[in-house]
């Protein structure tokens, strides 16, 4: 009997609403020998909700990923099936998994991605901003100087910019945006797919007013409309009109 090629599955998990997990994701978790998790306690709650029990869980996060990935892949090469779950959303997108994927590539282990929830695309779809092209910058820096520089760059970028931000800093970030360009359209997407999901849309200046007297809670995705000034992609005319 021909041996099946060794593979690892990256599985997108719900960003809030547990009903968003796909049938294919559930089936893959059921069939796995090892479930690698960013946080085993967090993933245990998901598995319990899915009524999946008696699975071997392995912790795989930013601090141990490089060493642990190689250990897990030795087991995969010996026939075990491995899936990887980040706490929420798609592995490798501002989450662990990048080193695991590269270790798979080095060892000739196939990588299968099972798509699903992602805060970036969810926020874009509900923002009302242009989505034909966008820039994703991950988490905004904590230090105000770096944050201001990145926000200034986003205001000059032609496409929509998307960032993750802490609820404790979102007002400071909005104030910074307002000082740079008070009329720029901004969207704060909060608690996506959860019971208290909200989209706050308006100019940077108006959202500063809206959030000034509000204690912000939950996970925040920040979107900034681009300048809309795109360079022409048309090939230059190399023939003189006078010829």
C-alpha positions in Angstrom: 0.0 0.0 0.0 1.4 3.4 -1.0 2.1 5.6 1.9 0.2 8.9 2.1 2.3 12.1 1.8 3.0 13.7 5.1 1.0 17.0 5.5 0.1 19.6 8.1 -3.2 21.5 8.1 -3.5 25.1 9.1 -7.1 25.7 10.3 -8.8 29.1 10.6 -10.9 29.3 13.8 -13.7 31.6 14.8 -12.8 35.2 15.7 -15.8 35.4 18.0 -18.9 33.4 16.9 -18.2 29.7 17.3 -20.8 28.9 14.6 -18.4 30.3 12.0 -16.1 27.2 12.0 -16.5 25.1 8.8 -17.5 21.5 8.5 -14.1 20.8 6.8 -12.3 22.3 9.7 -14.2 20.2 12.2 -13.6 17.0 10.3 -9.9 17.8 10.1 -9.6 18.3 13.8 -11.6 15.1 14.4 -9.2 13.1 12.2 -6.0 14.6 13.7 -3.6 12.7 15.9 -2.1 16.0 17.3 -3.8 19.4 17.6 -1.1 22.1 17.9 -2.5 25.3 19.5 -1.4 28.8 20.2 -3.0 28.4 23.6 -4.1 24.9 24.6 -6.6 26.3 27.2 -8.3 28.5 24.6 -8.4 25.7 22.0 -9.7 23.2 24.6 -12.8 25.4 25.0 -13.4 25.3 21.2 -12.9 21.5 21.1 -15.3 21.1 23.9 -17.9 23.1 22.1 -17.4 20.9 19.0 -17.7 17.8 21.3 -14.2 16.6 20.2 -12.5 14.9 23.1 -9.4 12.9 23.9 -7.2 14.8 21.5 -3.5 15.3 22.2 -2.9 19.0 22.4 0.5 20.6 21.9 1.4 24.2 22.7 2.9 26.0 19.7 3.3 29.8 20.1 5.7 32.6 19.3 8.2 31.7 22.1 8.6 28.0 21.3 7.5 27.7 17.7 10.9 27.3 16.1 12.1 24.4 18.3 8.7 22.8 18.8 7.8 22.8 15.1 10.7 20.5 14.2 9.8 18.1 17.0 6.2 17.9 15.8 7.2 17.4 12.2 9.3 14.4 13.1 6.0 12.8 14.3 4.3 13.9 11.1 7.0 12.2 9.0 6.4 9.0 11.1 2.7 9.0 10.2 0.9 11.2 12.7 -1.7 13.8 11.4 -1.1 17.3 12.7 -3.4 20.3 12.6 -2.5 23.8 13.9 -5.0 26.3 15.4 -4.3 29.8 16.4 -6.5 31.4 19.1 -8.7 33.1 16.5 -8.6 33.6 12.8 -6.1 32.4 10.3 -2.8 31.0 11.5 0.3 33.1 10.4 -1.8 36.3 10.0 -0.5 38.3 13.0 -0.5 34.9 14.7 2.0 32.0 15.0 2.4 29.5 12.2 5.0 31.2 9.9 7.9 29.1 11.3 5.9 25.9 11.2 5.1 26.5 7.5 8.8 27.2 6.7 9.8 24.0 8.7 7.3 22.0 6.6 8.8 23.5 3.4 12.3 22.6 4.5 11.4 19.0 5.3 9.2 18.4 2.3 6.0 18.2 4.3 2.9 19.5 2.4 0.9 22.4 3.9 -2.8 22.5 3.5 -4.7 25.6 4.5 -8.3 25.3 5.5 -9.7 28.8 5.1 -12.2 30.5 7.3 -12.8 33.5 9.6 -10.4 36.5 9.4 -10.8 39.8 11.1 -9.1 41.7 8.3 -11.4 40.7 5.5 -14.5 40.8 7.8 -13.8 44.4 8.8 -13.1 45.4 5.2 -16.4 43.9 3.9 -18.4 45.8 6.6 -16.4 49.1 6.5 -17.9 50.6 3.3 -14.3 51.5 2.2 -12.7 50.5 -1.1 -11.6 46.9 -1.0 -10.1 46.4 -4.5 -6.7 46.8 -2.9 -5.7 47.2 0.7 -2.7 47.3 3.0 -2.6 45.2 6.3 -0.2 46.5 8.9 -0.8 44.1 11.8 -0.8 45.6 15.3 0.0 49.3 15.6 3.2 50.0 17.6 2.8 50.9 21.3 5.2 53.8 21.1 3.6 57.0 20.0 6.4 58.1 17.7 6.4 54.9 15.7 2.6 54.8 15.7 2.3 58.4 14.3 4.8 57.6 11.5 2.9 54.5 10.4 -0.4 56.4 10.5 1.1 59.2 8.5 2.2 56.7 5.9 -1.3 55.2 5.8 -2.8 58.6 5.0 -0.5 58.9 2.0 -1.2 55.4 0.8 -3.7 55.1 -2.1 -5.5 52.0 -0.8 -7.4 51.3 2.4 -5.1 50.5 5.4 -6.1 48.0 8.1 -4.6 47.6 11.5 -5.3 45.8 14.8 -5.4 48.1 17.8 -5.8 47.8 21.6 -9.1 49.2 23.0 -6.9 51.0 25.6 -5.1 53.0 22.9 -7.7 53.4 20.2 -8.7 56.9 21.3 -5.1 58.1 21.3 -4.8 56.6 17.8 -7.9 58.4 16.6 -6.6 61.7 18.1 -3.3 61.2 16.3 -5.2 60.6 13.0 -7.4 63.7 13.6 -4.3 65.9 14.1 -2.8 64.6 10.9 -6.0 64.7 8.7 -9.3 65.5 10.6 -11.5 64.9 7.5 -10.1 61.4 6.6 -12.8 58.7 6.7 -12.0 56.1 9.3 -13.8 52.9 10.6 -13.5 51.3 13.9 -14.8 47.7 13.8 -15.3 46.3 17.2 -16.0 42.8 18.5 -16.5 41.3 15.0 -18.9 38.4 14.8 -19.7 38.6 18.5 -23.0 39.7 20.2 -21.9 43.3 20.6 -20.3 43.8 17.2 -20.3 47.4 16.1 -19.0 49.4 13.1 -18.2 53.1 13.9 -17.8 55.1 10.6 -17.0 58.7 10.1 -14.1 61.2 9.9 -11.2 60.9 12.2 -12.4 64.1 14.0 -15.9 62.8 14.5 -14.8 59.5 15.8 -12.6 61.2 18.4 -15.7 62.9 19.7 -17.7 59.7 19.6 -15.0 57.7 21.6 -14.0 60.5 24.0 -16.7 59.7 26.5 -16.8 56.0 25.9 -14.9 53.2 27.7 -13.9 51.0 24.8 -13.9 47.2 25.3 -13.3 44.3 23.0 -11.1 43.6 20.0 -10.5 46.5 17.6 -9.8 46.5 13.9 -9.0 50.0 12.5 -9.5 51.0 8.9 -8.3 54.2 7.2 -9.5 55.2 3.8 -6.6 55.7 1.3 -5.9 58.9 -0.5 -7.2 57.3 -3.7 -4.3 58.7 -5.7 -3.0 55.8 -7.6 -0.1 55.9 -10.1 -1.1 55.0 -13.6 -0.4 51.4 -14.6 -0.5 52.3 -18.3 2.7 51.5 -20.2 4.5 54.7 -21.3 4.1 55.9 -24.8 7.5 55.4 -26.3 6.6 56.8 -29.8 6.7 60.5 -30.2 3.4 62.1 -31.5 5.5 64.0 -34.0 6.9 60.9 -35.7 
